[in-house]
């Protein structure tokens, strides 16, 4: 069974002007792209549309959050007693010029850059595009209407954007959970279809994880906080055969069982919730695996003195990674799985000394040759890349928040707005 939304395959692009929402929210440092994964991920859809005879292609994306990021950077500079050059900061972090230049190299053809999104000059550029030309709009979030909570404001921007194309293509899964002007509202004014990247995300997350997972289905959930994963944990209880819990959130679960966790990260207000999740899992016949040993330190530091400790952690020590016995338990729990969904690291994996647990999970999933292995965005993506096994996963999601919300069972605005088959 395929996805329920129309895709670029359902459109005859010959002679049509195409407006495409992509996710070019790439890390920039002093105007230099640090990782072009998201740009590369959009190439199949861009090339397909051009090869199928599109008259013109207008691309739009956000790049960071200029207003919020600038405020934080200014506060940081002021706190350090340093001068802050807002113009240079925005030029180096939020302008689309480096993206347009990089995409030009990848496509082997010029990608023009618009001065804005819905201004008069940009409108003129769109109208004068010749056959097969590509134009990238400036950062959509420079317009207050893009994220406005006022639907009328979003519509004002969307109506202008809709004049740029005959067809709307959304290939930005990472922003599909946001009801912004360029990600959702514009889709109501044009025939709206999914690009190849969006199609693949829905095929794996919606079809192979939410609707029709092969059994046994195991989920690995980590990261720092229970509070950010409650909804996904509760949703998974009705689908999975087992849940593996690691990372900082594991200590809240352990404490809810009355086990000492020393100075480890816990959420006191989540103890009852954690206990309820464990009770629901037991009632549903879902096996829950928690750490039985840990790598602990006295301080949160990359080179802090560390040691192995059993399940109970003594006062003054904090958990930084799962221990060797836990690694073996988690490996065994995953060994027969036919479907695995992983979101969140097993420890403070950004510190090499505390990355063993996370790397072990990555390696174990890479060795499950018969299983559907889906990495749900975020830090887990960094983990499989660091472990050198990214190409051995069935699917790596490009959207952390979007993938979690989809697995939680939420309706994502950017997907709902696309035309059904």
N, C-alpha and C positions, 0 to 999 in steps of 0.2 A: 504494500500500500504506500503510495507517495504522499507528498504533503498536500494540504487542502487548498493552497493558494496558487494563483497563476504565477508563472515565472517568465523570464525573458524568452523562453522557448515558445511561449504562447502568443508572441507578438511578431508581426511583420514590420521590421524596422526600416524597410526601404523608403527613403525620402522623408523619414520622420525626424523631428527634433526631439532629443531625449534629455530629460532632466534626471540626474542620478544622485541620490544621497549615498555617500561613501563614508567610511570611518578613517579619516586621515589624522586622527588625534595621536600623532606620534611624538615621542620625546625629543625635544629640541634643546640644545645647549649652545648658547651664543650663535643661534641661527643655523646650527649644524644638526642634521637628523642623526640620532643615536641608534635607532632601530627602525628599519623600514618594513617590518613584518606586515603591518596593516595595509600599507600601500601595495605591496606585492600581492596580498590576498585579494585585492580588488581587480587586479589585472585581467583575469579570465572574463569577467563580466564586461569590463571596458572594451577589451579587444573584440569580444563577440558582437557587441552593439555596433562597433565601427565596421567590422567585417561584414555585417548583415546590411550595410548600406545606409546607416543613419546619416541624415543630412548634417546634423551637428550634435555635439554632446556637451552639456553643461553639468559640471560636477560641483557638489557642495558638501562641506564638512565643517565641523567645529574643530578647534585646536586649543585644548585646554579650556579654562574658564577665565577669560581676561580680567573681569571685574574682581572675582574672588581671589584669584592667584596674585593679582597686583596688590590688593589690600594686604594679603599675608606677607608678601615680599617687602612691602613698605614697612609694615610693623616689625618685621625681623631686622631690617636695616636700622630702623630707629632705635630698637632695643640694643643693637650692637654699636650705636653711635656713629653709623656710617651714612654717607649721602646716598640718596636713592634717585636714580634717573628713570622716571616712569616710561618715557618715550623709548629709551634704549632697551628697557626690560621687555616692553611689549613687542618691539621689533625682533628681539632675540628669542622670544618664547611663543608668540601668538600669531605672527603674520604667516601667511600661506606661501610666500615667495620661495622658500627653500623646498617646499613640497612640490610646487609647480615645476621647479627646475629638475628635481629628482625624478618626478613622473615623466618628464620629457625624455630623460635618458633611458628610462625603462621602456617607454613606448617607441623610442626611436623617431619621435616627431614632436614638434613644438606643442606645448600646453600653454595657452595664453592665460594670463592672470588678470582678473577683474579688480577694479579698485574697491569694490564693495559687494553688496548682495542685492539690494532693492533700490539703489540710487539710479538717477537718470543716466549717468555715464555707463554704468554696467548694462542697463537696458539697451542702450545703443550698441554696445559691443556684441550683445547676444544677437541682435537683429542683423548685424553685418557678418556673422560667422559664415564662412564658405563651406562647401561640401566636405564633410569628414573632419572639420576643425573641432578642437577641444578647448573649452574654457573652464578654468577653475575659479569659483567665486572666492572672495575673501572670507575669512573666518565668520561663520554664521552667528557666532555669539558676540560679535561686535554690535549686533542689532538687539536692542532690549526686547523686541517683540518675539525673538526666537524662543526664549524660556519663559515668557510672560505667563502668569497664572490667569490672566484675562483672555478668554477665548477670542474675543473680538480683536484684540491686539495681534494674537497669533494668526488669525484669519487675514488680517490686513497684510502681513508679510507673505503668507502663503499664497494669497491671490496674485501678488506680483510675481513670486517665484513660478507659479503655474503658467504664467504667460511665456516662460522661457522654453517650454517643451510641449510636445503632443502626447508624450508618454512619460510617466513617473516610474523610475526604477529605484527600489530601496535595497542596497547591498550593505547596509550598516547595522548589522545585528547588535553590535555593542551599545547602540543607542536606542534599540527598539523598545526598551522599557520606559522611554521618555516621551511624553506627549508634547513635543516641541513643534514649532512651525515647519521646520524642514524635514522632520522625521515622521510626522503623523498628519498634521493639518493639510499640507500640500497634496497628500494622497487623495483627499476628497474631491479635488478639482480636476483630476486627470485620470485616465486609465492607469491603474497602479499595480505593478508586479514586483516579484522578488528577483534579485540577482542570484548568481550561482552560489555566492558565499552564504547569503541568507537561506537559500534552499538547502544547503548542506547542514547548516546549523539546525534547521527545523527537522530535517531528515533524521539526524542523530538524537537531538535533545527531545523533540516532541514525539517522534515515532519510536525510536529505539530505547529511550529512557522512560518517558512518561506513559506512552500508550501501550507499546508492545515489547517490553524487555524480555530477552531470553533468560530463562532460569537455569541455574541459580543466579540471583541478582545480588551483588554486594555493593555497598557504598562506603567510601572512605571519606570521612568528614574531619577536617582539622581547622587550624587557625586559632586566633587568640580568644574569641568571645563566643559564648553560647548564644547570647542575645541576637547576634547577627545571623545565626543559623537555625533558630528555633523552627521557623516556618518550613524550611527545607527538610529538617529532621522529621517533623511531624508528617509532612507529605510523603516522605520516603517510607514511613512505617507501613503504609498500605501497599507498598510495591516490592520492597526488598526482602531477601531472606536473611541478610545479616548487615549490620552497621558497625564499622570500625571507627572509633573516635580517638583522635590524637590531638597534638598541639596544646596550646594553653587552655582551650575549652575543656580538655579531659580532666583537669584538676577540679573544676566545678562539679563534674559528674562524680569523681572519686570522693570529694568531700560530702556530696549529697548521700553517699553510702556510708558515711561515718569514718572514712579513711583519712589519716593525717596527710596533709599536703605541704606542710612547712610554710615557707614564704612564697610558694608558687602563686601565679596569677589565678585569682578566682573572682567570680561575680557573686557576691553575697545575695543579691536580690534575685539571682537565677537558681539558687539551690533547690527551691521547691519545684521549679519548672523542670530542672534536670532530673529530679527524682520522679516526677510525673511521666517524663519521656521514657525513663527506664521501665516504669510500671506498664505503660502502654505497649512498649516493645514486648515485654513478657507476655502480656495478654494476647498480642497479635502473633506470638510464636516467632518473633524476630530475635535472632541472636545478636547481642551487643558485646563487642570486644573493646575493653579499656586497657590502658597500660598496666602491666604487672611489675615493671621495674623502670628506672629512669636514670638519665644522666643529669646530675644536679650541680649547682654552683652556689656560692654565697652571694654573688653579685651578678647583675645583668651586664656581662662584658664578653667580648670576643675571646679574650685570653685569660678569663678567670679560672682559678683552680677548680677542677671538676672531678667527680667520682661517680661510680655506679651505686645505686641504692635500690633496695627492694620496694615493694608496693607503697608502704608508708614512708613518707619523707619527714625527716626530723626537723625540728624548729631551726631556723637560721639558714636553711637551704631551700633552693627553688629549682623546680624542674625546667630543664632547657631542651630536652630531647627524650624520646622513648629509648629504653634500654635494650640490650641484646635479646633477652627472653621475650620481650614484647614484639620485637622485630620478627622473631621466629613464629610467634603466635599469629601475628597479622599475616605473615606469608602463608601459613597453613590455611587461614581463614579465606584467603583469596585463591588458593590453588585450584579449586574446582569451579570457579565462577565462570559463567558464560557472558555476563554483563557486569561492568564495573563503572560506577560514576565516582570521580574523585574531585573534591574541592577542599583545598586548605592543607598547609604543611603539617608535619608531625612534630616539629620543633622549631627552634630559632635557626632555620636553615641558612639564613643570610650570613651567619657566623659559621665558617667551615667546620669547626670542632663540634658543632651541634647539628650537622646536616645528615648524619648517617641514617636516621630513621626515615627522613623524607626521601633520600636517595634510594633506600631499600625498597620503599613502596614503588617508586618510579621504575626501578629495575624489575621488580616482581610483575608489574603490569606489562612491561615490555616483553616478558617471557610467556605471557598468556596468549599464545598464538591463535587459539580458537575463540577467544572472547572478544566482545565489543567493549573497547576501553575508551571512555569519554572523559576528557579533562575539562572541568567546568570553569575555565578562565582563572584570572587572578594569579596568586603566588604559585599555584600548582603548575601553571604553564612555565614559569621560570624554573621550577624544580625539574620538570622533564627535560627542559633545554639544557640545564646545568649537568644533568645526568647523561646527556648525549643520547637520549632515547626518544626524542620527540617524534621522529619519523616512524617509530614502531607503535604509536598509539593510533587507534581507529579514528579518533577525532579530537582536536584541541580547539575548544571554543574561543572565539575572539571577544567574548563579552562575559566578564565575571558577574556583574550585577544582573545582566539580562539572562544569563544561563541559570542562575539561582532562582530568579523569579519565574522562569518558565518551568523549571523542575518543581517549584512550589505549587504550580497549578494556576498561577496568575495569567490573566490575559494581557499581553504586551500591546500597548497602543499602536506602535509602529507596524506590528504584524496584523493586528485586527483591521487596520485601515486598508490593507492590500486586498485586491479583488479575489474573490473565491472562484474556484474552478467550476 
